Amino acid sequence: MRNYTAAELRADYGRALLLRLAATVGWLATVRGDDLTRRERALQEAALGNGRLVAALLDHDGLALIG
């Protein structure tokens, strides 16, 4: 097994955050607000409302991983 550096771990974490954002946006694009169950509304609010995912992407320079 080769050594897995801290820099590689940080880059992989940023990629995982990007995948989570893409999955969230994809899910939100497929649902209509009036068709959501109470649980789905709670998930939508959690995904968009508190900003933690976006803050994590900014903290870990996720945008740099796109280009």
Secondary structure, DSSP 4 states (H G I P E B T S, - for coil): -----HHHHHHHHHHHHHHHHHHHHHHHHH--GGG--HHHHHHHHHHHTS-HHHHHHHHTTGGGGT-
